[in-house]
Amino acid sequence: MGLSSEIMAYLSRFLSELGLSASTIRSVLVAVSIFVFFLALALFLGRYVRIRASVKFSREAALILGRVTSALIVFAGFALALHSLGFNISSLLLAGGFLAVALGFAAQTVVSNLLSGVFLYIDRPFTIGDPVMIGNNTGIVEDVTIFSTRLRTFDGRLLRISNNEVFNSTIVNMMATKARRIEYRFLLPHNSDAKKAISIVKDILEKHPLILADPGPQVFINESNLDGIIMTIWAWSPSKSFFPVWTELFSTIREELIKAGIQLAVPQRIITIRGPESAGAPGPEEETLKTREKQGVHS
């Protein structure tokens, strides 16, 4: 408080030596006080925004947000200080508006990404480390800057997606909920003991430590086709353990069904090839190929 009083006294003496009137000196001192206050406010709020933004964004993005906040507050303080001196700031604001419009047209993409980054910060559809699907891209969120989002795909590639594209895309966050549902569809032969198969699978699911009891697992037959009957399995696990549980359960269920004598159905296709001389009746040229296609493997 004493330092600021000394500074004001020094400015008052300096302005008096310039031959300014007392009213002018007071106006100048008020303008300086307003500007200094807004300058201190800009430093405080800029630091606050930077700290809060660093929780969500990268260090660079948080620094940019803090600087933008400080710059806006300093500009407001400068305009109010000029207004206290009797200047018409409407022309200044009008010029600033025209400048903003010109810059906006010149850098539409940059401004769009900047605003989308701010909206993503407010909406918070994901955090760093979340496995997400953004449009047709799937991976782990590596970084979120004020202009772009970086995604590490599951095959090791690093994607940079503009925030405007991220904001306008469908975002699927695989970690947003505490639990996720695992689903399998096993094809069993028509002559299979469906009740026995369901009992085996339920026993496996109930004994697994990472399968939730609420909501509980469900195993049922809900479809039949020419190749066999389809047994559908639903089970819930914690989102963080979804992938390892999903891969482990698939192998375990398959192995236990085979051990119990329940074979998985294999789709069959019969192809008949006839030679041109035996178009009317089957002859030695006829060959019957019986191919077995496993699920997910094409002949």
RAGI-V472211 format. One record per backbone hydrogen bond with DSSP energy under -0.5 kcal/mol. NH is the residue of the N-H (numbers start at 1). CO is the residue of the C=O. E is the energy in kcal/mol with one decimal. If there is no record, write none. Layout:
nh:NH co:CO e:E
nh:NH co:CO e:E
This chain:
nh:5 co:1 e:-1.8
nh:6 co:2 e:-2.1
nh:7 co:3 e:-2.1
nh:8 co:4 e:-2.3
nh:9 co:5 e:-2.4
nh:10 co:6 e:-2.3
nh:11 co:7 e:-2.4
nh:12 co:8 e:-2.3
nh:13 co:9 e:-2.3
nh:14 co:10 e:-2.4
nh:15 co:11 e:-2.6
nh:16 co:12 e:-2.0
nh:17 co:13 e:-2.1
nh:18 co:14 e:-0.8
nh:19 co:16 e:-1.7
nh:20 co:15 e:-1.7
nh:25 co:21 e:-2.3
nh:26 co:22 e:-2.3
nh:27 co:23 e:-2.2
nh:28 co:24 e:-2.5
nh:29 co:25 e:-2.6
nh:30 co:26 e:-2.6
nh:31 co:27 e:-2.4
nh:32 co:28 e:-2.7
nh:33 co:29 e:-2.4
nh:34 co:30 e:-2.5
nh:35 co:31 e:-2.4
nh:36 co:32 e:-2.7
nh:37 co:33 e:-2.4
nh:38 co:34 e:-2.4
nh:39 co:35 e:-2.1
nh:40 co:36 e:-2.3
nh:41 co:37 e:-2.4
nh:42 co:38 e:-2.4
nh:43 co:39 e:-2.0
nh:44 co:40 e:-2.1
nh:45 co:41 e:-2.9
nh:46 co:42 e:-2.4
nh:47 co:43 e:-1.7
nh:48 co:44 e:-2.2
nh:49 co:45 e:-2.9
nh:50 co:46 e:-2.0
nh:51 co:47 e:-2.2
nh:52 co:48 e:-2.5
nh:53 co:49 e:-2.7
nh:54 co:50 e:-1.5
nh:55 co:51 e:-0.5
nh:55 co:52 e:-0.9
nh:56 co:52 e:-0.5
nh:56 co:53 e:-0.9
nh:57 co:53 e:-3.4
nh:58 co:144 e:-1.7
nh:62 co:58 e:-2.5
nh:63 co:59 e:-2.0
nh:64 co:60 e:-2.0
nh:65 co:61 e:-2.3
nh:66 co:62 e:-2.3
nh:67 co:63 e:-2.2
nh:68 co:64 e:-2.6
nh:69 co:65 e:-2.3
nh:70 co:66 e:-2.3
nh:71 co:67 e:-2.6
nh:72 co:68 e:-2.2
nh:73 co:69 e:-1.9
nh:74 co:70 e:-2.5
nh:75 co:71 e:-2.3
nh:76 co:72 e:-2.1
nh:77 co:73 e:-2.4
nh:78 co:74 e:-2.5
nh:79 co:75 e:-2.3
nh:80 co:76 e:-2.3
nh:81 co:77 e:-2.2
nh:82 co:78 e:-2.1
nh:83 co:79 e:-2.1
nh:84 co:80 e:-2.1
nh:85 co:81 e:-0.9
nh:85 co:82 e:-0.5
nh:86 co:83 e:-1.4
nh:87 co:82 e:-2.2
nh:89 co:87 e:-1.0
nh:91 co:88 e:-0.6
nh:92 co:88 e:-0.6
nh:93 co:89 e:-2.8
nh:94 co:90 e:-2.5
nh:95 co:91 e:-2.5
nh:96 co:92 e:-2.4
nh:97 co:93 e:-2.3
nh:98 co:94 e:-2.5
nh:99 co:95 e:-2.4
nh:100 co:96 e:-2.3
nh:101 co:97 e:-2.4
nh:102 co:98 e:-2.5
nh:103 co:99 e:-2.7
nh:104 co:100 e:-2.3
nh:105 co:101 e:-2.3
nh:106 co:102 e:-1.9
nh:107 co:103 e:-1.8
nh:108 co:105 e:-0.7
nh:111 co:107 e:-2.5
nh:112 co:108 e:-2.7
nh:113 co:109 e:-2.5
nh:114 co:110 e:-2.3
nh:115 co:111 e:-2.8
nh:116 co:112 e:-2.4
nh:117 co:113 e:-2.2
nh:118 co:114 e:-1.8
nh:119 co:115 e:-2.5
nh:120 co:116 e:-2.6
nh:121 co:117 e:-1.8
nh:122 co:118 e:-1.9
nh:123 co:119 e:-3.0
nh:124 co:120 e:-3.0
nh:129 co:141 e:-2.2
nh:130 co:127 e:-2.0
nh:132 co:130 e:-0.6
nh:132 co:139 e:-2.9
nh:133 co:172 e:-2.3
nh:134 co:137 e:-2.9
nh:135 co:133 e:-0.7
nh:135 co:170 e:-2.2
nh:137 co:134 e:-2.1
nh:139 co:132 e:-2.3
nh:140 co:152 e:-3.2
nh:141 co:130 e:-2.3
nh:142 co:140 e:-0.6
nh:142 co:150 e:-2.7
nh:143 co:150 e:-1.4
nh:145 co:148 e:-3.0
nh:149 co:161 e:-3.1
nh:150 co:143 e:-3.1
nh:151 co:159 e:-2.9
nh:152 co:140 e:-3.3
nh:153 co:151 e:-0.7
nh:153 co:157 e:-2.9
nh:154 co:138 e:-0.6
nh:156 co:153 e:-1.8
nh:159 co:151 e:-3.7
nh:159 co:157 e:-0.6
nh:161 co:149 e:-3.1
nh:161 co:159 e:-0.6
nh:163 co:147 e:-2.2
nh:166 co:162 e:-2.3
nh:167 co:163 e:-2.9
nh:168 co:164 e:-1.6
nh:169 co:166 e:-1.0
nh:171 co:169 e:-0.5
nh:172 co:133 e:-2.7
nh:172 co:170 e:-0.5
nh:173 co:171 e:-0.6
nh:174 co:131 e:-2.5
nh:174 co:172 e:-0.7
nh:176 co:173 e:-0.8
nh:180 co:237 e:-2.6
nh:182 co:235 e:-4.6
nh:184 co:233 e:-1.9
nh:186 co:231 e:-2.7
nh:188 co:186 e:-0.6
nh:188 co:229 e:-3.3
nh:189 co:263 e:-0.8
nh:192 co:189 e:-1.7
nh:194 co:192 e:-1.3
nh:197 co:193 e:-2.1
nh:198 co:194 e:-2.6
nh:199 co:195 e:-2.2
nh:200 co:196 e:-2.3
nh:201 co:197 e:-2.2
nh:202 co:198 e:-2.5
nh:203 co:199 e:-2.0
nh:204 co:200 e:-1.8
nh:205 co:201 e:-2.4
nh:206 co:202 e:-2.5
nh:207 co:203 e:-1.3
nh:208 co:204 e:-0.9
nh:208 co:205 e:-0.5
nh:211 co:208 e:-1.2
nh:212 co:210 e:-0.6
nh:212 co:236 e:-3.0
nh:218 co:234 e:-2.7
nh:220 co:232 e:-2.2
nh:222 co:220 e:-0.6
nh:222 co:230 e:-1.4
nh:223 co:230 e:-0.8
nh:225 co:228 e:-2.8
nh:229 co:188 e:-2.6
nh:230 co:223 e:-2.9
nh:231 co:186 e:-3.2
nh:231 co:229 e:-0.6
nh:232 co:220 e:-3.0
nh:232 co:230 e:-0.6
nh:233 co:184 e:-2.5
nh:234 co:218 e:-3.2
nh:235 co:182 e:-2.1
nh:237 co:180 e:-2.4
nh:238 co:210 e:-0.5
nh:239 co:178 e:-2.3
nh:241 co:238 e:-1.3
nh:242 co:239 e:-1.1
nh:245 co:241 e:-2.1
nh:246 co:242 e:-2.7
nh:247 co:243 e:-2.3
nh:248 co:244 e:-2.1
nh:249 co:245 e:-2.8
nh:250 co:246 e:-1.5
nh:251 co:247 e:-1.4
nh:252 co:248 e:-2.2
nh:253 co:249 e:-3.0
nh:254 co:250 e:-2.0
nh:255 co:251 e:-2.4
nh:256 co:252 e:-2.4
nh:257 co:253 e:-2.2
nh:258 co:254 e:-1.9
nh:259 co:255 e:-2.3
nh:260 co:256 e:-1.6
nh:261 co:258 e:-1.5
nh:262 co:257 e:-2.7
nh:263 co:261 e:-0.9
nh:265 co:187 e:-2.6
nh:267 co:265 e:-0.5
nh:267 co:293 e:-0.6
nh:269 co:291 e:-1.5
nh:271 co:269 e:-0.5
nh:271 co:289 e:-2.0
nh:273 co:287 e:-1.7
nh:278 co:275 e:-0.7
nh:279 co:276 e:-0.7
nh:286 co:283 e:-1.6
nh:287 co:273 e:-1.6
nh:289 co:271 e:-2.2
nh:289 co:287 e:-0.6
nh:290 co:288 e:-0.6
nh:291 co:269 e:-1.6
nh:291 co:289 e:-0.7
nh:293 co:267 e:-1.8
nh:293 co:291 e:-0.6
nh:294 co:292 e:-0.6
nh:297 co:294 e:-2.2
